[in-house]
Amino acid sequence: LPAKSNARSKFLRTLAELGVIPKDRRANPAQTSQWNNLERTLLKDVELLSVATQEGGSLVDYSLLWELYQPSRKVRDPGPGCISSFDCFYLEGEGGCSVLCASIIDYLVTYGPMRKLESVFKGGKFNAYGTKVAEMLHCPFEQVLPADVQSELFELTPTDELLRFQFQRGSHVNNQKLCAEYTELACSDLRISHCDADNKHIVYVAHNFGLREDFCGSYWAWRAFELANAQELQDGLVEEGMLSFPSASHRFC
């Protein structure tokens, strides 16, 4: 099971708000290169920790330590182990700049008999531990908004802006379920409506998410598809008389 520290939800939302989305098509090439180097280093470390020790078990219960810095100037080349945020690549005076650094700590715990017993009582916490850490690296930093996504103004008020998004159905949206435990933490405070789906498209209406749109957009397309299917099933059951309440009073989206 993925770790559920109290800080994780805030951390993932901060990533989205800062525009630390290195695989997005609009990311600066330098940011993408910084993340590729950082990810490669961390995955090599995880691979090494997953090798059995002389005591017979791999190393577990280590943690990813993320450090967020807000320098007073634009830092576009933060050095090994770090990645610059979206705003760092603007001109001086335009937007802020944040630098995110990562390392692995607390890595001397062996997966011995006591940890195996602890893992059983904690729902398999240490099973395939390295794989779970790799997922934590992959999921938040692989979020992108596909180039073929269409958005248009749905409603404009003095205090709000609602946009209608249309996604092409395909593997990119379907694969969101593989990272749902992480993207849910980052995006669950946002709300969508008017979910619909057909054989080719997925549609929903949402507030202007700003930089979080690139991070959360595909997750919400997957959720919109799931919600639309659930609504269709419910409406069908009501029509067949298998549910007694009106579907309009129990809308999912």
HELIX and SHEET records of a PDB file:
HELIX    1   1 ARG A    8  LEU A   18  1                                  11    
HELIX    2   2 PRO A   29  LEU A   49  1                                  21    
HELIX    3   3 PHE A   86  PHE A   89  5                                   4    
HELIX    4   4 PRO A  113  PHE A  121  1                                   9    
HELIX    5   5 TYR A  129  PHE A  141  1                                  13    
HELIX    6   6 SER A  171  ASN A  174  1                                   4    
HELIX    7   7 ASN A  175  CYS A  179  5                                   5    
HELIX    8   8 ALA A  180  CYS A  187  1                                   8    
HELIX    9   9 ARG A  212  GLU A  239  1                                  28    
HELIX   10  10 SER A  247  HIS A  250  5                                   4    
SHEET    1   A 2 LEU A  59  VAL A  60  0                                        
SHEET    2   A 2 VAL A 109  THR A 110 -1                                        
SHEET    1   B 3 SER A  63  TYR A  69  0                                        
SHEET    2   B 3 VAL A  99  ILE A 105 -1                                        
SHEET    3   B 3 CYS A  82  SER A  84 -1                                        
SHEET    1   C 4 GLN A 150  LEU A 156  0                                        
SHEET    2   C 4 GLU A 161  GLN A 168 -1                                        
SHEET    3   C 4 HIS A 201  HIS A 207 -1                                        
SHEET    4   C 4 ILE A 192  ALA A 197 -1                                        
END                                                                             
